[in-house]
C-alpha cells in the first residue's frame, strides 16, 4: 500500500523492463540540438486564460525557480544564429525612441573642466554589479542580445535603458575586475574578466585535521582570456571636454576614428568628416587646454544628454596600452558560463521566491516535528489546463482521476481530448486520496479511469481502452494491424527507454553522470525520430497518433523541466526533431492539458534536487532498479 504521506501522484507503467528492444539497439547517434538560454517565462494571456483568470488566482502557484542549469556538452552546439542583428533592436521597443548608427560632428569648445556629479549605476559594494536590476525580465530578442554581449566582436553602443535591460542577463559571464575614474571627464571605465579566467583563492587550504572540510571542487583557472571594457558616459557628456586616459594612451573619446558605433557609409557620404578639426586642434592647442567633444547626432543614445554605454573587448592589448594579451573571443560556450553562475535576474527571482516562502516557514513551530513537515506543491491545474478542468467538471459516467503535473495522466487526458469523448476530470490531491480513487486503484496512483461500475488504471492500458470504445478519431489506425503493431512497439520503446532515462537525468546530481544520462536520453529520442515518418510532422505523418500521445508529456517537459534544471538544449531549427517538437507543442489537445511553466518548475524541483522519498519512481531510479 502506498504511503499517503509520500508524494507519489505519478502512475508507474508495468511494462518497464531493463532489457532493450533488439530491433532498435543499433548505433543511435546523439540527438542534434542547439541550446538557447533558459529565461523566465514571459506570461502572455491567451483568450482562454483571460476567460478563467479567477481559476488561476485560486491556485496558489508560486513559481519555484530552477537550480543551476548543468552542462550537457555532448548534446549542445552553438546558439542559433538569428536573422536579425541584435544591434538593430531599437529603443522604440523599450521607450519609443529609435536608435540609429551615428558619426561625430563638430561642437563649440566649452571653457573649464567638467564637474563629475553623476554616480555610476554600478555598485562597488555589490561586486561591480548594477545597483538595480532591469524591470524587464524577458525582453524582446533576449537570446540574440545575450549572444552579441557574450561575443562582443565589435564595439557595442547602448542607451541606459538598453543596458539596464540586457546587461543583467549576461553579468554572470563576466567578473568585475576594476573601475577607472577620470578627474576631468564625466565617464567611468569598468573592466571585467571572463569568469572562467578565475582568480587565486583568498584563503589557503588548511592542513588542520580537526578543521571541518568544505565539500567543494575548485574550478580550474585560466580557462578563458576575454576581458571587456564598459565605458559609462554620464548625462550631458556631449557638452563636456577633455581626453580620456586609458593606461598609456590618450585620445579624444569620440573622435571620428575611435567613435564607437560610427557608420562608415554615413561618414563616406558626408565628407569632409567633422572631427578632423579635433585632431588638428589637439596638435596646435596650448598646453592644458582641452579639445571639445564633437556633438552626438540625432538618434544617438546620448544625444539628448542621456547616459549611454559602450562595450568593447580589450583582451589582446592587455587593457594597459600594451599588446601583451591573448586576442580572440571566449574559449568556451555561453552555456558553460550559464552553468558556472546564474545571472542577476535569476538570482533576484530566487531571492524573491525565498522571501515569499519565509512567512510560511516562520509561522511553523521550531520543533523537530514541524521541521519535518513536507513542502506542499500544486494540487490544481493552471493556465489552459485549468480551463479544460473547468469545462469537464460536471458529473459524467466516465471519470478521469488525475494530478495536474503527472505526465502519465496527461497521456490519457490528451487521448480523451483528441477523441472528443465526454468525461469528468477529478483532480486528486496526492496527500488526500479519496475512497473513490482507491476503489479503482488500491495503490492510490493516477491516472485511473472509472466508466460506470468498471474501473482500471495504467496509462497505456487506459489509452488502449479508449481506442476500443471506437469513439472519435482513431489514434491507432483502424483496419491496419501492421501499423497498429508498429505503434505499440514504439510505445513500448518509449516506456522502456525514454521515460526512465528522463528521470535518471533529472535526478542525477553528479555532472559527469548527467552528461552520460543525457547522451542515453538523446540517443533514445534519436532512435525514435529515425523510426518516425520522414515528412511528419507527427510520428505517422500529418495526424496525431498513439505514439505521439505516448511521448508528448515528456517532450513538453524537456523545455519546462530538463532545460531549466539540466540545461537540455532546444532542437536544431529545420531538423526532423524540431518539426516533431513544434507539432507536439502547438497541438491544440496537448496545449489544452498543459499547465503554466511555473507549475512544472515547482513540481519537479524535488526530483531535480533528488530529495529522499520523492516518489516510488524516484526511489526506483535511485536504487538502480527498473521502474515498478
N, C-alpha and C positions, 0 to 999 in steps of 0.2 A: 504493500500500500504506500502510495506517495505521501511524503510528509507534508501536511498542509502549510507548515511554516517555511517550507523550501520553495523558493520561487522557481517554478518549472512549468510555465504555460505553453511550452512548445511540445508538439507531438513528435514522436520518435518513430520513424519507419521501421517496420520489422524486416524489411528487405535488405537492410545494411549488412554487408558481409565484408570480410577482409580480402577475399580473392578478387582479382580483376577480370574483366571480360577478355577472353583470348583474342577476339576479333578486333579489338581496339587497342591492343597492348603494343602497337608498333611504335616507331620513332615519332614522337609528337613534339614538335619544336615549341619553344616558349612563345606564348601569345604576344604578338607585336602590339605595343601600346605606347602612347605618348601621355605624359603627365602634365596637367595644369594644376597650379597651386590651389589647394582647398581653401575656399574662403567662406566665410559665413554666409548662410542663405539669405538672398535678397527677397523679402516677402512681397509677393505681388498677388493681391487678392483676385482670384477668378470670380466669375459671375456666381458660381455655386458657393464659393467661400463667403461672398458677401451676403448671400441669402441666409446663411446659417452662422453668422458671426457669433451669435449668442451661444451656439453649441460649443464653439471653440473657447469662448470665455469661461464656460462652465468647467472646462477641462484644465486642471491645474498643471499645465505643462510648462515647466521652466526648463529651457534648453540647457542641457549639460554639455559643456564644452569638451572637445576631444582632447585626449592626451597627445603627447608629441608624436607626430607622424614619423613612422620608421622608414628607413631607407630600403628600397627594393631595387637595387641597381640592376639585377638581372632582368627585370621587367621594364625598366624605364628607358626612355630615349629622350631626345631634346624636346623642349616645349614647342608646341605647334607654332609655325610661323603664321601670323595673321596678315591678311592682305592689306589692312590699313595700318599705316605707320603710327605708332602711339604718339609721336610728336605732333601728329596732325590733330589730335584731340584738342578741342578748343575750350576756352574759358566759357563760351556760350553755354556749354552743357553743365557748368557749375554755377556761374554767376551771370551769364548773359552777355559777356563782353568778349569779342573774338580776339584770338591770339594769332598773330601773323609773324612771318620772318621779317627781319629788320637789318638795317645798317645804321651806322652812326652819322650824325650831322653836326655841323659846327655850332658852337654856342658861345655867347659872350663870356668873357672872363668874370670871375667873381672875386672880389678882394677879401683877403683874410682867410684863415683856416676854418674849416667847418667845425661845428660842435657836435660831438657824437653823444647824443642824448638818448637814442633808442637802445632798448635792451634786446639782446638776442632772444629768439624764440626757443633756443636750446637751453637746457638747464645743466649747469656744471654739477649740481648736486645729484642729478639723475643720470649720471654716466654719459652725459652728452646727448641724451635723447630729448625729444620735444617736450616742452612743458605741458602741453595739452594735445592729446591725440586727435585725429580728424573725426569729425562727426559723421562722415560718410564711410560706413563700414564695408559697403560693397559697391564702390563707384564704377562708372562705365569703363570698359576696356581695361579692367584691372590686370588681367593676365598679360596683356601687351605692355602695359606700363611697367609691371614688375620685371618683365624680360628686358626692357630697354634700360631700366635703372640698375639691373644686375650687370649687364654687359658694359654700359657706358662707353660705347665705341666712339662717340663724338661728344663734344660739349653740349649739355642739355640746359636750356633756359626754362625756368618755371616761375609762374606767379606764386604769390604766397598761398593762394587758395589751392593751386595745384600741388604745391609742395606739401602743405598740411594734409591734403587728401591722400597722396600716394606714398610719400616717404615713410609713414608709419607702417606701411605694408612691406617695406624692404629693409627697415633698420636692423632686422635680425641678421642680415647678410654681413653687415659691417660692425666694427667695434671702434668707438671713438678713441682717437689717439691724442690729439692736441688741438688747441684753438689759438689762432694768432690774431691779435688785435692791432689796429693801426691808429696811431695818435692823430693823424691829420686826415683820415679818410673815414666816412661813415659806412664801413663794411667790416665784416669779420670773416676769416677763413677757418673752416673746420676741416681737420684731416682725419680720415677714417681708414683703418686697415680692414682687409677682409678678415672675418672672424676666424677663418681656418688658418690664418698665419700663426695665430697662437702667441702666447706670452709666457715667460717663465713664471712658475708658481710663486706666490708671495710668501708662502710658508714652507720651509723644507720639511721633508718627511721625518718623522720621529722614529728612533730605534727603541724607544722605551716599551718594553713588552707589557707593561701594566697600563699603557695608554690605549684607550679604545680606538680601534682601527676603523676608518671610514671605508665603506664599500664603494669604491669608485675606480674608474679607469681613466687615466689621463689621456687626453686627446693628443695625438702626435702633432708636433709643431711644424711650421713652415710648409703647410700643405698648399698654400697659395701666396702669391706675392702682390696681389692687387691692392692698390691704395687709391683712394679718391679724395678730391678736394671739393668741399662745398663752400662756395662763397655766398655770404648773406649780405645783400645790399640793402641798407636801411632806407626807409621812406625819404624822399627828397634827394636821393643820391645824384640825380642828373644835374642838379643845380650846384653841386659841390666841386671842389678842385683838389688836385694832389695826386701823386703817383702811388700806386700800390707796391709795396716792397715785399717780395716773396723770396726769402733766403738771400742769395747774392744777386737777384735780378731786380731791376726797377723799370717799370714800364707803365704807360698810360693804360688804365684798366679797360677802357672802351675805345681805344684807337681802332681804326678800321682793320688793321692787320690782326688784332687779337680779339676783336669783338665776338663774344660767344653767340652763336646762332645767326651770324651775319649771312645774308643771302648773296652769294657771288653773282647770280644772274641779275639781281637788282642792282648790285654795285657796278657791274659792267655796262648796264644800260643807263646809268645816271652819272657818267663821268663828266667833269672831273670829280673825284671822290672827296667829299668833305672829310676832314680828319687828317689829310696830309699836312694841313696847316699846323696841326698839333705837334707832329714830329718836327717840322721845321722850326716852329716856335720854341720847342724844347731846347734845340741846339743853340739858339740865339738869346734865350731868355736870361735875365740877370739871375745870379745865384740866389736861391731861396724863394724865387717867385714861381708859383705853381701854374701849370697849364690847365685851362678849364676843360672839363669833360665835355665831349660833344653831346648835344641833347638826344634823347631817345625818340625814335619816330612813333607815330600813332600806331597803336596796336601792341606795342611792346609792354610787357607786364609792369614795368616801372615808369612808363611814360607819363602817367598821371600822378607821379610822386609816390607810388606804392612800393612796398617792399618786394624784392624779387630775388631769385637764387640762380646760381649756375653750378652745375655739377660736371666735373671732368676727372678722367683717370690720370693719375700723376705717377704711377709706378713706371719706371723706365728712365725718369730724370731724377729719381731719388727724392723728389719733392724738396730738394735742397739746392737746386741750381746745378747739380752735377749729374752727369749721365752715368750713374753707378747703380741704377736699379735694374730689375728684371722686367722687361717690357712685356706687353701682351695682356690678354684677359685672364679670367679665372681658370684655374686648373681643375675645376670640378663643376658640377651642375647646380642649378638653382635649387633643385630638390634636396641636394645634400646640405645646402645652407639651411633650408627649412627644417631638415631633420635635426640639425645641431641645436637650433634655438627657435622659439616662437617669436613672431614679430609683436610690436607694441599693441596692435589691435587685438590679437589673440590673447595676450597677457591681460589686457584691460577687461576683456569679456570673461576670462577665467576669474579675475578678481571680483567682478560683479556677481558671477554665479556663486562664489563663496560667500559673499555678503548677503545674498538672498537666502542662502541656507543657514546662515548663522542664527537668525532669530528663532528658527525652529529648533536647532540644537541647544540654544541657550535655555529654552524652557524645559528641557528634559532634566530630570534629577541626576545629579552626578553620582550615580551608583553603578555597580557592575551590571545590574540588570538593565538599566536604561541605556548604558553604553552598548549593550549587545543587541538593541533593537535594530532590526534591518531597515535600511533606507527604502522608502516607498517609491514606486515607479508609476508610469502612466497606466491607467486602467480603462481609459476611454480613447477611442479613435479621435484623430484631429484632421483638419483640412478636408479634402474631398472624401476621405473615408468616413468622416463624421456625417457628411451629407448623405452618404449611402446608408449608413446605420439608421439615420432618421427616416429615410424612405422605407426601410424594411423593419420598422419597429412594431408593426401591427401583428396581431395574432395570425398564425398560419400553421397548417398541419406539418409543413416541412420547416424544421428549425435547425439553424446552424449555430453551434456553440463555439465561440472563438475569443481570441485575445488580440488586441489592436496591433501588436508588433510581431506576432508569430508568423513566420514565413510559411509554415505548413498550413495554417488556417487560410492564408492568402491564396494558396493554390485552389482550395475548394471554393473560396469566395469568388475568385476570378471566373471559375467554371460556371457558377450559378449566374453571374452577371452576363457572361458571354452567351449562355444558352437561354437567357431570359426566363428562367424558372422562378415562379413566385416563392418567396421564403421569408422567414423571420430570423433576423440576426439577434443573437443574445450574447452580449459582452460578458465575459467571465473575469471576475477579479481572482487572480491566482491565489490570493490569501483567503478567499471566502468562496469555496467551490460549492455550488448549490446541489441539493439532493437530486434534482432532475438531471444534472450532468453525470453524477455518479451512477445513476441508473443506466445510462448509456455506456459510460466508460468508467469502470470501478477505479481505475488509476487516476481519474480526475484530470486527464490531459485532453487538450484540444488540438485539432478540431474533432468535434463529434457531431453526428447528424441524427436527428430523430425525425422519422417520417411516419406519422400516425402513431401506432403502437410498436413500431420497429425502430431500432437504432443501431448504429455502427460507428467506427472510428478508423483512424489511419488515413492520411490524406490521399494516397494513391488508390486505396480501396474505395474511398468516397467519390473520387473523380470517375472511376470506372462505373460506379453505381449510377451516377448522374448520366453517364453515356447510355446506360441500359434503359433509362426512362424514355429514351427516344423523343425527347422534347427539345425544340430549338436546334440551332446549328450544331452539327456533329464535330467534335474535336478529334475523334478517331474516324477516318473516312469509312462510310458505310459501304458494305459490299466489296471491300478491298482487304482481304485478310492478310496479304503480304505486307501492305503498307501499315496496317494496324499492328502487326507483329514487329515491324521495324520501329514504330513509335514506342512500343512497350520496351523494346530492347534498350533504346536510348534513354527512356525514362528511368530504367533500372541503372544505367550508367551514371546518370545524374545523382541518384541516391547513394551509389557506392563510392563515387569519386569526387564529385563537385561539392556536395553538401558537407561531408566530413572534413575535406580539405579547407573549406571556408572557415570552419570553427577552429581547426588546428592553427591556421594562420592568425586568426583573430586573438586566440588565447595565448599564443606563444609569446614569451617575454624576452627570450634570447634573440638578439638581432640576426646572428648568423643563421639560426634555425628558421627565423622568419623568412629570410631570403630563400632557403630551401623549400619551405612550405609554399611560399608564393610561386616558386617555379613549378611545383607539382600542380597547384591550382591552375596556373596559366596553361600548363600542358593539357590538363583535363578540358579546359574551355576550348583550346585549340583543336583537340580531337573531336569535340562535339561540333564545332563550327565546320570542320572538314566533312563531317557526315551530313551536314545540312544542305538544302537546295542551294545551288551555286548562285542563283539570282536573288532568292529571298523575296521579301525581307525576312520572312519567318522561316521556321525550320523546314516546312514542307512547301514553301512558296509564298504566294500572296496573302494567305489567310492564317489567322491564329489557329494553332493546333495543340494537341495533347502535350507534346514535348515543350512547346513554348510556355504553356501554363506551368508545367513541372519546374522549369528553371527560372521563370520570371521573378519570383520573390528574391532570389539570390542575385539576379542581375541588377535589380533596383537597389539592393543593399551594397553593391560594390561601390557606388558613388556616395551613398549615405552613411556607410559604416566602415568599410575597408579603406576608402580613400582618406577620411579624416583620422582614423586610428592607426592605419598601417601604410598610408601613402600609396594605395593602389592607383595605378595610372588610368587615365581615360583612354579609350580606344583611339587608334590612329585614324584620322579622317580619311574617308574613302575606302576603308577596308571592309571586308565582309562582316567582320566582328562589329565594327561601328554601325553598319547598316542594321544588324540584328538588335544591338543595344538600343538604338534610336527607335526602332519599331516597337520594342517592348516598353520603353519609357513613355512613348506617346500613345500607346494603345488606350482607348477610352475605358476599357474594363479594368486594365491594370491601374490606371490613374484613379478610377473610382474606388479602389480598395487600398489606396496608398495614403498614409498619413503624412504630416509635415516632417521635414528633415529633423527638427529638434526632437521629435518623439523617438526616432531611431537612435540618435546620438545618446539620448538619456537611457534608453532601454538596453543598449548594447555596451554601455560603459563598464558594467560589471564583468562582461566577457573579455573586453579589451584589457582590463586590469587583472583578469583571471582570479577573481575573488573566490574564496572557498565556498562550496555548496551553492554555486550559482544555479545549477540545474543538473538534471541527470545527464543531459547531453554533454555539458561541460565536464562533469565528473568522468564520463566515459572517455573523453578526449584526453584528459589529464592522466588517466590510468593506462592509456595506450591500448585500450580495448576497442573493438568495433562498437559502433553506436547501438544501443539496445533496441 
